[in-house]
Structures are given as C-alpha cells and as structure tokens.
Amino acid sequence: MFGPGSKFMRWRQPKKPDPEIGLENKLERLEHIKISLRLQINTERLQQALGKSDDLVIRHFCIGGHTDYAAALIYIDGMTNTAVTDEFILKAAMLDIRSHDLEDSVSSEQMHRRLQQFGLPVNEVDQADNLKKVVRSVLSGDTAMLIDYNDKALLLNTKGWEKRGVEEPRTESVVRGPRNGFTETLRINTAQIRLRIKDPDLIVKNMTVGKRSNTDVAVIYLDGVANEQIVQTVVKRIQAIDIDAAMESGYIEQFIEDNHWTPFPLIQNTERPDKATANILEGKIAIICDGSPFCLIAPAVFSQFYHSPEDYYERFLIGTLIRLIRVVSMGMALMLPSLYIAFSSFHPEMIPSRLVIAMAAGRSTVPFPSIVEAFLMEVTMEILREASVRLPGPIGPTIGIVGALVVGQAAVQAGIVSPIMVIVVALTTIGSFAAPSYSAAIALRMLRFPLMIAAALFGLYGIMLFLILIIIHLCSLKSFGVPYMAPIAPSRVNDMKDTAIRVPLHWMKKRPSIFRPRDPVRYGETNTTEGKANESTPGSDTGADASGHGERRNE
C-alpha cells in the first residue's frame, strides 16, 4: 500500500514541470515567431498569446476608408488613454489620412512608413518584427497597430492608467522642505529627480525584473560623480534577480543586499525626492521600482539612518541639536529596559537611596521578577503598536493611545507591573519613534529583547558584552563594498563633519570620501588630480573591488 509503486507514493512525488508551460518559455517561443504578412494570422496569434483575455481589445478598421488597407489596433482596456487612441490614432488613420493622395497604388510598406513618419501624431512610435516585443509592449499599456500585408507592427505610446497624484510623504513627515513625495508611477518619480538635478550627466538606466510581472526598474546616478564599480555592481545584482514578480522595491532590496542575516538595513529607502536627490549628489545610487513609492538608496552607512533632510535646511546649530536628540532617543529605545533590569536585579547600590526605596515600594506587590515584568510590558506595547498600524487611519492612533493608557493603568492597579516599569516602557516607545528611518528603528526594537535577556543573566556586564557584539557585527558589515560604520570605522576625519554633528555647509566642500566619488569636490574649484586619486581601485577597502567585497556573499 505504501510501497515505492503505490498510489500514495505516486501522489507524494512532485510532478515534473512541463517544458511547454511557463511564461518564460512562452515568451522565448514568441521571440522566434515573426510578424506574418496576413493580419488575421497576427491577430489570432496575439489572442492566443494573451490567453484570449476579456480585457484585450482588437479594433479592426480600414486606413483612409480604403478596404485595400486593412489594419487593427490591439491594446488592454484600462491601461491605455482612450482619448489618445481615439483622437490621435483612429481618427488620424481613418479620416485625416484622406487628405493624402491615395489614388495611386501605395504599397503596404509605404503606408506603414507614412503612418510612422507623419500619419500618427503620437509622441513615441516604435516598431517590432516579432510577437514577443508586441506582447510586452501591449502588456505595458502601449497600443500595437498591425497592417495587412506588412510584417512590421507599430508600437504606439498610449499609456494612461489611473494613478495617484503627487502627495506629501506619509511615512516621513516634513517639517521644513518640499512636501511632494514619490508615487507608484515610475516616470513621475524619475521626473521629480530630474526637476531637482538639471544635469545632462544624470543617468537613468532602465531594466526589467520579474519573469511574469516584467516590473520596470530605474537605476539613477550622476555620471562623473558616482563610482563606476559600485554602479556596475548594483546593475549586475539587479540583472541577476530571477523571480516571477517584483511586487515592491523591498523585493529588490532583499535580493541585492550584501548580508541577509543582519537586522540592520544595508540599503536605505525613502519617500522623499529631496532626500534621494541629496544622496545622488553625494555619489550614491537611487533605485526606483514601478508600483512602489519607496526609492532605494545604495550604498548606505549606519550614520545616515538617523539623518533627516531638515538637518540641512535649518542652521547647523539647530540641525546638530536635533540630530543629537535622535541619537540619544535611539540609545534609549535600545538600552532603557535592559538598564532597568540590570540596576533593579544586580546593581541596586548604584541607584540613589531614595529612588531605590521608591522602586522597592512600587515592586512590593509585583509577583514577577523584573525580566518577566519588562518582557510582559514590551510585548504588550509591540502588540498595541502593530494593532494601531493595521486599524483604519482615524481609529488607529486613538486605539494606540487609549489602549496603552488603559492597559498600563490597569496593570499597575492589579499589581502586575510597577509604575516605574510603565514609565520605562513609555520612554522606550517614544524614543523609538524619534528615528527618521522605520527600518533602522525596527532593528533596535528587535535587539532590545536579547539585550534584556543579557541584562537579566549578567547585569551590566551582560549589557556591555552584548553591545560589544553589536559593534563588532556593525563593523563587519559592508554595503556594496563600503564599510557600514564608516567614517567612524575606518576613521575618516574629514567625513565626520556630517555624522553625529553637522558643521556649517560652507565647511563641507567635499563629498564623503567613503563612497569614492569620481568628483570629490562639492563646490568650489574642482581638483581633477585629487578626483582621479579618490577613484576606487581594485583591492581598496572602501570601494566595490574585484576581490569580492562588492559582491554578495550569500551564495
């Protein structure tokens, strides 16, 4: 019954994939199928290739009203601008072409050339000789025009699906600066960067990711500033992605990052075009994915995750103060519960006597040790935080605040936790909100729990040992060959002008050398000799070198 030849074992064995099934093989076959001279054969092949979908529109008509020039338009309903299709394609081909002299015998090839050159007032007109290019163009929102007795298809730019307008970023609040954010449309996002960098050296390299989704991805960098080896490494890693669909920029981030086993983000994401533009001007690379309002910035270092564009829009004293407040807040978010556990359990002699008496009075009715008390409150706060995010917009913040107050007050009155523990958890939660980057803040939230365990086992010694392990781990990380803790480790004194503090703008004449920019001078007289010296060379410690530092090490 359960032998090798039984029905049960045959059911357990996976079926062998059919080589004739799958989009990749289907598109490969379509690439070798040329456009036929007969219109009917072409339309039937396209219907078969697109699965005879109900949203596929095939509009047959005659060019100039002459039955000798039969043609057809193929497009996907809902992805094209119908006004452009009706006014500038159908009307131009059916009615306006009458003004031309069609009394003489005009071949199909000549008609094709007339339409492409001056017959269709459409901004982008391309042609294809195989079905693969036609199918991909139609699925991207373009319109294909096929003419009888012609083996070329005209691909017309008619993209016009519904899209969200430019709005203020929702995940990154703006205090001072532009209030427009990225959207889910690729070309709108690249145009917002173009508006800020009107430089012919700004390069936008288009690629496609996903065998089934065919998601458009744009790699943006400043030629002459960005390091060429880092650019090539980014492009190579994106081209190596082999997946069915890239639904969001997070898919691309996970495939191209250097280390998958770290809680710290090695690639920064942002919704703010001004932030992406500033990083491009520093020699970094921006990656924009169609369908996502988040732009990826690579390479990334640890210090930039607590920076905000407002730091540069305000005067340097204000920017430095706010930045220091963020650093202190991130330290509180990481270590405050563990410090409470260590002091209350192992080192009460280090606390002032009056505070010890107050803490002992508050904990007199608590039946749990401090580690259980801290874990209970921290897990409860994480649940409330996640619930407030998932609830509808107007209800979420209200439930979060009311839930925290009700749960905290009820827990204190029931004697489950002490009042000082509620204060510690509240300060920890508020400190985590001060981080400008969500991915950096959630890394600290993850490390908070093992740090609490280390404090419960060894006190302050456990905290110090765990912090040393975190620092060693941070120093071992690289982002596209750039040390993650630069410019602190390795030390770059000139680049420390923009880390925990921010010096005046006129002191930052050079771009950060840790990214090895080809043009190191930000403003002032350009020193070409120094620029060449700062270019990355194979074997350097901060460039994407050929020795493997710039490549992923996850194989």
Beta strands, then each sheet from edge to edge (+ up, - down):
strand 1: 56-62
strand 2: 70-76
strand 3: 125-128
strand 4: 143-147
strand 5: 153-156
strand 6: 202-209
strand 7: 215-222
strand 8: 268-270
strand 9: 285-289
strand 10: 295-298
strand 11: 478-479
strand 12: 482-483
sheet 1: 1+ 2- 4+ 5- 3+
sheet 2: 6+ 7- 9+ 10- 8+
sheet 3: 11+ 12-
end
